[in-house]
Amino acid sequence: MSNVIYLDLGPKAFGYPTQVDGEMVCVLSSRAVEDRAIQGRVRLFMKAQGRDCKTCGGCPIGQAS
């Protein structure tokens, strides 16, 4: 399971994976919390980066998977 940080990422970014002290962290725009289309985009992006939102479930995107 990843930890989640919500930040204002500007108009063109919805999220990205990173690590903090060796722990998986997903940084998400607050827009990704409620918008299903954005959730789908973030899910595909995270998958391309080696993260599987379906198995994590640590944020609204994983929980909606």
CORKARA-V764028 format. One record per backbone hydrogen bond with DSSP energy under -0.5 kcal/mol. NH is the residue of the N-H (numbers start at 1). CO is the residue of the C=O. E is the energy in kcal/mol with one decimal. If there is no record, write none. Layout:
# CORKARA-V764028
nh->NH co->CO e->E
nh->NH co->CO e->E
This chain:
# CORKARA-V764028
nh->3 co->24 e->-2.0
nh->5 co->26 e->-2.4
nh->7 co->5 e->-0.5
nh->7 co->28 e->-2.3
nh->9 co->7 e->-1.0
nh->16 co->27 e->-2.3
nh->18 co->25 e->-2.8
nh->20 co->23 e->-2.2
nh->23 co->20 e->-2.1
nh->25 co->18 e->-2.7
nh->26 co->3 e->-2.7
nh->27 co->16 e->-3.0
nh->27 co->25 e->-0.5
nh->28 co->5 e->-2.9
nh->28 co->26 e->-0.6
nh->29 co->14 e->-2.6
nh->32 co->29 e->-1.7
nh->33 co->30 e->-1.3
nh->35 co->31 e->-1.3
nh->36 co->34 e->-0.7
nh->39 co->35 e->-2.4
nh->40 co->36 e->-2.1
nh->41 co->37 e->-1.8
nh->42 co->38 e->-2.8
nh->43 co->39 e->-2.7
nh->44 co->40 e->-2.1
nh->45 co->41 e->-2.4
nh->46 co->42 e->-3.1
nh->47 co->43 e->-2.1
nh->48 co->44 e->-2.0
nh->49 co->45 e->-1.1
nh->50 co->47 e->-1.6
nh->51 co->46 e->-3.0
nh->53 co->51 e->-0.6
nh->55 co->52 e->-0.8
nh->56 co->52 e->-1.4
nh->57 co->53 e->-1.6
nh->63 co->59 e->-2.5
nh->64 co->60 e->-1.5
nh->65 co->62 e->-0.7
